[in-house]
Amino acid sequence: MKIIILGAGQVGSSLAASLASEDNDITVVDGDADRLRELANSLDIRTVQGHASHPNILREAGGADADMLIAVTNSDEVNMIACQVAYTYFRTPTKIARVRSTNYFARKGLFGEEGIPIEDVISPEQVVTNYVKRLIEHPGALQVLSFADGKVQLVGTRAIQGGPLVGNPLAAIRKHMPSIDTRVAAIFRRDRPIIPEGDTVIEAGDEVFFIAATGDIRAVMGELRRVEDDYKRIMIAGGGNIGERLAEAIETRYQVKILERTASRARKLASSLSKTVVINGVATDKQLLLEENIEDVDVFCALTNDDEANIMSSLLAKRLGARKTVALINNPAYVDLLQGDDIDIAFSPQQATLGTLLTKVRRGSVSTVHSLRRGAAEAIEIIAKGDRKASRVVGRRIDEIDLPEGTTIGAVVRGNQVMMGHDNIVIETEDHVILFVVDKKRIRDVEKLFSVGLGFF
């Protein structure tokens, strides 16, 4: 596939790296020559320096025969205009744009057939809001991903000494929970992936990704760590778009406070939110945190657009008694350095957004893609198509399917029925198959495996 990526920032660069490793023809456009040079030296891609929405630059990038344009520059307006230019001049079939400002979503009809010709609009703020909301709903989780319209979830959690399964082989989970079916998709031990087998022993400190029906997630997590009480009190540092959206999404279920440093913005939040307590102040103010009973806070969410403020406020909140801290870190290089001690969960909005973008790019019947462990692996939901003659998957037991190395089938969803990916399950057409891919270079092989022969049509 010939893909033009506009913008060589964190999202554009991460997307280029993911897609270039899958034999796509990638061209990246950006105005920063140094940034493009770094990308070209590390990836097998073309680069074009220039203004991303100018027709001559898009033509130089190969707009005349591109299959897809992905606009992820730092400017909403450049992203939208570039999609319009690609449609008007080159009739580019698929155009995807990242649009940050909520003002562009105030009214329907701006995008699509009767508006700006963009097939998919990605809102990073909404993606991040959903990400944090799921973490709040699942105490103890490091990452929570949904598949098959929410019927199945893949959860990452850290195994802690004292959990019933810690120190025991995975096969023991069936004895512990005979009425609940679950499957461990992958284990990361000291940042190295381990393909789980029945005799694999869980160690304290392992980062374990397991998949189960949504209603069984809490019970399975209790096998890996002490079950935590539900969260009640949430404090949000930063009343920007993400902080406001998160408060709006959870204020009817939790006691929510927002700390916003700008007085005018704090007044606006107070008038627009119905139950959230809005405080005009700085999240790194120790006295303010103490006055607001930080020691009683279950989750402190640092969601400003300043990495340093998020890091420092999270460290301070934890040391003053907050039960959990979640920090938004724009620089992905810092995430692994910070997560795990005083900052319980550090995440990059670029990595959260990347999975949404990859979902739009994947071939065939791929319906959902999630980036895992800061982009180290992927979880994919693919809809099986065809019949036994046309497909290498349909009509076969899982143990008969020649899966690429490092790939496991976690679950199969058939209508409302959720089945774990045990060897004796036979894949049927229209099944939603959830796979975990540790080696991202194998993504293309997974897509080919699920492709349908032309004879079927």
C-alpha positions in Angstrom: 0.0 0.0 0.0 1.3 3.5 -0.9 0.8 5.8 2.1 1.7 9.4 2.6 2.1 10.6 6.2 2.0 14.3 6.8 3.9 15.3 10.0 7.0 13.7 11.4 6.2 14.3 15.1 5.8 11.6 17.6 2.6 10.2 16.1 3.8 10.4 12.5 7.2 8.9 13.3 5.7 6.0 15.3 3.2 5.4 12.6 5.9 5.4 9.9 8.0 2.9 11.9 5.0 0.6 12.3 3.9 0.6 8.7 7.4 0.6 7.1 8.2 -2.7 8.9 5.2 -4.2 7.1 6.5 -3.6 3.5 4.3 -0.6 2.8 5.5 2.2 0.5 5.8 5.1 3.0 6.5 8.8 2.3 6.7 11.3 5.2 6.2 15.0 4.6 7.4 17.6 7.1 8.9 21.1 7.2 11.8 20.1 9.5 14.7 18.8 7.5 16.6 17.5 10.5 13.7 15.5 11.7 13.2 14.0 8.2 16.9 13.1 8.0 16.7 11.2 11.3 13.7 9.3 10.1 15.2 8.4 6.7 18.4 7.2 8.4 16.5 4.8 10.6 13.6 3.6 8.3 13.3 2.5 4.8 11.0 5.4 3.7 10.9 8.4 1.4 10.8 11.9 2.8 9.7 15.2 1.3 10.4 18.6 3.0 7.8 21.2 2.6 4.4 22.5 3.7 2.1 19.5 4.1 -1.0 21.0 2.5 0.6 22.6 -0.6 -0.5 20.8 -3.8 3.1 20.8 -5.3 4.4 19.1 -2.1 1.7 16.5 -2.1 2.4 15.8 -5.8 6.1 15.4 -5.0 5.2 13.0 -2.2 3.4 10.8 -4.7 -0.2 12.1 -4.3 -1.1 11.2 -7.8 -1.2 7.4 -7.1 -1.3 7.3 -3.2 -3.7 4.8 -1.7 -4.0 6.7 1.6 -3.2 10.0 3.1 -2.7 10.3 6.9 -2.5 13.9 8.2 -1.0 14.1 11.7 0.8 17.5 11.7 0.4 19.7 14.8 -2.1 21.9 13.0 -5.7 20.9 12.7 -6.2 23.3 9.8 -3.2 22.0 7.8 -4.5 18.4 8.3 -8.0 19.3 7.1 -6.8 21.4 4.1 -4.3 18.7 3.1 -7.2 16.2 2.9 -9.2 18.6 0.8 -6.3 19.2 -1.6 -5.6 15.4 -1.9 -9.3 14.8 -2.8 -9.6 17.8 -5.2 -6.3 17.3 -7.1 -5.6 13.6 -6.8 -8.8 11.8 -5.7 -6.9 10.0 -3.0 -9.2 7.1 -2.0 -8.7 7.2 1.8 -7.9 10.3 3.9 -7.4 10.3 7.7 -6.9 13.4 9.8 -6.0 14.1 13.4 -8.2 16.9 14.7 -7.6 18.1 18.2 -9.9 21.1 18.7 -13.4 20.1 20.1 -14.8 23.2 18.3 -14.7 21.3 15.0 -16.9 18.6 16.4 -19.6 21.0 17.8 -21.8 20.4 14.8 -22.3 17.4 12.6 -21.7 17.5 8.9 -18.3 19.2 8.8 -16.6 16.1 7.7 -17.6 13.5 5.1 -19.4 13.5 1.8 -21.1 16.9 2.2 -18.2 18.5 4.1 -14.5 18.3 4.2 -13.7 14.9 2.4 -12.1 13.0 5.3 -13.1 9.3 5.7 -11.8 9.1 9.3 -11.2 11.9 11.9 -9.1 10.9 14.9 -9.6 12.9 18.1 -6.6 12.3 20.4 -8.3 14.0 23.3 -11.2 11.5 23.1 -8.8 8.5 22.7 -6.9 9.6 25.8 -10.1 10.2 27.8 -11.4 6.7 27.0 -8.0 5.3 27.9 -7.8 6.9 31.4 -11.5 6.2 32.0 -11.0 2.4 31.5 -8.0 2.5 33.9 -10.2 4.1 36.6 -12.9 1.5 36.0 -10.4 -1.4 36.5 -8.3 -0.9 39.7 -4.9 -2.4 39.4 -4.8 -2.4 35.6 -1.9 -1.0 33.6 -3.8 -1.1 30.3 -7.4 -2.0 29.4 -8.4 -2.7 25.8 -11.9 -3.6 24.5 -12.8 -5.9 21.6 -16.0 -7.1 19.9 -18.1 -4.2 20.9 -17.0 -4.5 24.5 -17.8 -8.2 25.0 -14.1 -9.0 25.5 -11.3 -7.1 27.2 -7.5 -7.6 27.2 -6.0 -6.3 30.5 -2.4 -5.7 31.4 -1.5 -5.9 35.1 1.6 -6.4 37.2 1.7 -9.7 39.2 2.4 -9.0 42.9 3.6 -11.4 45.5 0.7 -12.9 47.3 -1.5 -13.3 44.3 -2.8 -16.9 44.1 -1.3 -17.6 40.7 2.1 -16.0 41.5 4.8 -18.7 41.8 2.5 -21.3 40.1 2.2 -22.5 36.5 -0.5 -21.0 34.3 -2.3 -24.3 34.1 -3.2 -23.8 37.8 -5.6 -21.0 36.9 -8.2 -23.6 35.8 -8.1 -25.2 39.2 -8.4 -21.9 40.9 -11.3 -20.7 38.7 -13.1 -23.7 37.2 -16.1 -21.6 36.2 -14.2 -18.8 34.5 -12.5 -19.2 31.2 -9.5 -16.9 30.5 -6.3 -17.0 28.6 -2.9 -15.3 29.2 -1.9 -13.8 25.9 1.6 -12.7 26.8 4.0 -12.1 29.7 6.7 -9.4 29.8 9.5 -10.2 32.3 12.1 -7.5 32.7 10.9 -6.0 29.5 11.4 -9.2 27.5 8.3 -11.1 26.0 7.5 -14.6 27.1 5.1 -16.7 25.0 2.9 -18.3 27.8 2.6 -22.1 28.0 0.8 -24.2 30.5 3.9 -24.8 32.5 5.0 -21.1 32.5 5.4 -20.0 36.1 4.2 -16.4 36.9 6.8 -14.4 38.9 6.2 -11.3 41.0 6.8 -8.3 38.9 5.7 -9.9 35.6 3.6 -7.7 33.4 0.8 -10.1 32.4 -1.7 -9.5 29.6 -4.8 -11.7 29.9 -8.0 -11.8 27.9 -11.5 -12.7 29.3 -15.1 -11.9 28.9 -15.6 -8.3 30.3 -17.6 -9.5 33.3 -14.8 -11.9 34.4 -11.9 -9.4 34.3 -12.0 -8.5 38.0 -12.0 -12.2 39.1 -9.0 -13.0 36.8 -7.0 -10.0 38.1 -7.5 -11.3 41.6 -5.4 -14.3 40.6 -2.4 -12.1 39.9 -2.6 -9.5 42.7 -4.7 -8.6 45.7 -8.1 -7.4 44.5 -8.3 -3.6 45.0 -11.4 -1.8 46.2 -13.2 0.3 43.6 -12.0 3.8 43.3 -14.2 6.6 44.6 -12.3 9.9 44.8 -10.5 11.1 41.6 -8.4 14.3 41.4 -7.5 15.6 38.0 -4.6 18.0 37.5 -5.3 20.1 34.4 -8.6 21.4 33.1 -7.8 21.4 29.4 -9.8 19.4 26.8 -8.7 16.0 28.2 -9.3 16.9 31.9 -12.7 18.4 31.1 -13.8 15.4 29.0 -12.6 12.9 31.6 -14.5 14.8 34.4 -17.6 15.0 32.3 -17.4 11.2 31.6 -17.0 10.1 35.2 -18.5 12.7 37.5 -21.8 10.9 37.9 -20.0 7.7 39.2 -17.1 9.2 41.2 -16.3 12.2 43.4 -14.2 14.3 41.1 -12.0 17.4 41.7 -10.1 19.4 39.0 -7.1 21.6 39.7 -6.9 24.3 37.0 -4.2 27.0 37.3 -6.0 29.6 35.0 -8.8 31.5 36.8 -10.9 32.1 33.6 -10.6 28.5 32.6 -11.6 27.3 36.1 -14.7 29.5 36.0 -15.7 28.0 32.6 -15.2 24.5 33.9 -17.3 25.3 37.0 -20.2 26.4 34.8 -20.0 23.5 32.4 -19.5 20.6 34.8 -22.4 19.6 36.9 -20.9 17.6 39.9 -17.2 18.2 39.6 -15.5 20.4 42.2 -13.3 22.9 40.3 -10.3 24.5 42.2 -8.2 27.3 40.8 -4.7 26.4 41.7 -1.4 24.7 40.8 -1.1 20.9 41.1 2.5 21.2 42.4 1.4 23.3 45.4 2.0 21.0 48.4 -0.2 23.1 50.7 -3.1 23.1 48.2 -2.9 19.3 47.9 -3.0 18.9 51.6 -5.9 21.3 52.0 -7.8 19.2 49.4 -7.1 16.0 51.3 -4.8 14.4 48.8 -4.3 11.5 51.2 -7.9 10.4 50.6 -7.6 10.5 46.8 -7.8 7.1 45.1 -6.5 8.2 41.7 -4.5 11.4 40.9 -4.6 12.0 37.1 -2.0 14.5 35.8 -3.3 15.5 32.4 -1.8 18.9 31.7 0.1 19.6 28.5 3.4 20.0 30.4 5.4 16.8 31.0 7.4 18.3 33.9 4.2 19.5 35.7 2.6 16.1 35.3 5.7 14.3 36.6 6.3 16.5 39.5 2.7 16.8 40.6 2.3 12.9 40.4 5.4 12.4 42.5 4.2 14.9 45.0 0.7 13.5 45.2 2.0 10.0 45.7 4.3 11.0 48.5 1.5 12.9 50.2 -0.7 9.8 50.2 -2.6 9.5 46.9 -3.4 5.8 46.4 -2.6 5.7 42.6 -1.1 8.2 40.2 -1.6 8.4 36.4 0.6 10.7 34.4 0.2 11.8 30.8 3.8 12.0 29.3 4.1 13.5 25.8 7.7 12.3 25.4 7.4 8.5 25.0 11.1 8.0 25.9 10.2 9.0 29.5 7.4 6.6 29.9 9.4 3.4 30.7 11.7 5.4 33.0 8.9 6.7 35.1 6.3 4.0 35.4 6.2 1.6 38.3 7.3 3.5 41.4 5.8 6.7 42.6 4.1 7.0 39.2 1.9 4.0 38.9 0.9 4.5 35.3 2.7 6.7 32.8 1.4 6.7 29.3 2.0 8.6 26.0 -1.0 10.0 24.1 0.9 9.3 20.9 0.9 5.6 21.7 -2.7 5.7 22.7 -3.6 7.4 19.4 -1.4 5.1 17.3 -3.7 2.0 17.8 -6.7 4.0 16.5 -4.7 5.1 13.4 -3.5 1.5 12.8 -7.1 0.3 12.9 -7.8 2.5 9.9 -4.8 1.4 8.0 -4.8 -2.4 8.4 -5.9 -4.5 5.5 -8.8 -6.8 4.9 -11.2 -7.6 7.8 -9.1 -6.1 10.6 -11.7 -4.3 12.8 -9.6 -3.2 15.8 -6.0 -2.6 16.6 -4.4 -1.8 19.9 -0.8 -0.8 20.5 0.5 -2.5 23.6 3.4 -1.8 26.0 4.3 1.6 24.4 4.2 0.1 20.9 6.2 -3.1 21.6 3.4 -5.4 20.5 -0.1 -5.3 19.1 -3.5 -6.9 19.8 -5.7 -7.3 16.7 -9.3 -8.2 16.1 -9.9 -9.7 12.7 -13.3 -10.9 11.3 -12.8 -14.3 9.7 -14.2 -14.5 6.1 -14.8 -17.1 3.5 -15.1 -20.9 3.8 -12.6 -23.8 4.2 -11.6 -23.8 0.6 -11.0 -20.1 0.3 -9.5 -19.4 3.8 -6.6 -20.9 5.7 -8.4 -20.2 8.9 -12.2 -20.8 8.5 -13.2 -24.4 9.2 -10.0 -25.3 11.1 -9.2 -25.9 14.7 -6.8 -23.4 16.2 -4.1 -26.0 16.6 -4.3 -26.6 12.8 -3.7 -22.9 12.0 -0.1 -22.1 11.0 0.2 -18.9 13.1 3.2 -16.7 12.5 5.9 -17.0 15.2 5.2 -14.9 18.3 1.4 -14.8 17.5 -1.3 -16.3 19.7 -5.1 -16.4 19.4 -6.5 -15.1 22.7 -10.3 -15.4 22.1 -13.0 -16.0 19.5 -16.3 -14.1 19.7 -19.2 -15.7 17.8 -22.3 -13.5 18.1 -22.8 -13.0 21.8 -20.7 -16.1 22.7 -17.2 -15.5 24.0 -14.7 -18.4 23.7 -11.1 -18.4 24.8 -8.6 -19.4 22.1 -8.1 -23.1 23.1 -6.7 -25.5 20.6 -10.0 -27.4 19.9 -12.0 -24.3 18.9 -13.0 -24.4 15.2 -13.0 -21.0 13.5 -16.2 -20.2 11.6 -16.9 -17.4 9.1 -17.8 -14.1 10.7 -16.1 -15.0 13.9 -14.2 -12.1 15.6 -10.7 -13.5 16.3 -8.6 -11.6 18.8 -4.8 -12.1 18.3 -1.8 -11.0 20.3 1.3 -10.3 18.1 4.6 -9.9 20.0 6.7 -9.4 16.9 5.2 -6.5 14.9 7.2 -7.6 11.8 4.7 -10.5 11.6 1.6 -8.2 11.2 1.6 -8.6 7.4 1.8 -12.4 7.8 -1.2 -12.3 10.1 -3.2 -10.2 7.6 -2.3 -12.6 4.7 -3.3 -15.6 6.9 -6.8 -14.2 7.2 -7.1 -13.1 3.6 -9.7 -14.8 1.4 -8.8 -16.3 -2.0 -10.3 -14.6 -5.0 -12.2 -17.8 -5.9 -14.5 -17.2 -2.9 -15.9 -14.1 -4.6 
